[in-house]
């Protein structure tokens, strides 16, 4: 069994690797984190009546901000956001405010 110093060192290495991975992923964001958070808030409000299993509301939001959906929609899909409710549940889980 590893001593306390070794356990602490391993934890620090893991945290550093996770921070590096997160920074790399953030560099690949198609929009700012603040814009993503605004999208999540918009979807939360707009989906009160349910989801039609399309990205209609997401695309409305992007259009209102003059953001090309072609740049964002594939990225959302990488995180499981294939319709508005999945963007809210899956993508927000990874990229929401922490």
N, C-alpha and C positions, 0 to 999 in steps of 0.2 A: 504494500500500500504506500502511496506517495505521501510525503510529509506535507505539513500545512503550507510551507513555502512553495513547494512544487504545485500544489493544488491552486494556490493563488496565482502563480505564474501562468498556469494553463488557462485560468479564467480570464486573465488580462489579455493573453494571446487571442482567445476566442472573441472577446469584446472588440479588440482591435481589428480582427478579420471581419467581424460583422459590421463595424463602422466603415471599413474600407468598401465592403460590398454595397452598403447603403449609399455611400457617396457616389459610387460608380453608377448605381441605378438612378440616383437623383440627377446625375449629369445627363442621363438619357430621357428625362421627362420631356414630353412634347410641349408642355405649357408649365407655367410656374406652379409651385405648390399652392399658392394663394388662389389661383384660378381653379385648380382641382378642388380645393375646399369649397369654393363658391359653387362649383358644379354639384358637389355632394349636397350642399344646403338647398340648392335649387331643386334637385331631384327629390330630396326629402319632402319638400313642400308640395311639389307637383305630383307625386305619386300617391297622394292621399286616397285617390279613387282607384288605384290599382295600376298595374303595368299592362300594356298591350303587347309586350314581348318584342318590342322594336327599340331602336335607339332614337325614336322621334323626339323625345324631350331633350335628350343629350345633344342632338343635332340642332335643335332650336336654340339651346343655350350657346353652343359654339358659334352659330350663325349670328346671334345677337352681339357676340363679342368680336365678330369678324375674324374668327379662327377657322382655318380650313379643317373640316372634319376628316379629310383624307390623312392628315398628319396625326390626328388624335385617336380615331376609331381603331386602327390596327393595334395601337399601343394598349388601349383599353381591353381589347380581346386577349392580349398576352396575360392579363391579370384576371381573366374570366368575366369581363364586362361585355357580354354579347347582346344585352338589352338593358333598358334603363334601370330595372330593379337589380340586375346583376352588377351594373356599375356601382350602384349604391351599396350593395352588400359585399361584393367581392373586392372591388377596387378600393373602396373606402376602407375596408379592413386593413389593407396594406399601406395605403397612402393618406388616410385621414389624419386629422390632428392627433398628436400623441401626447 
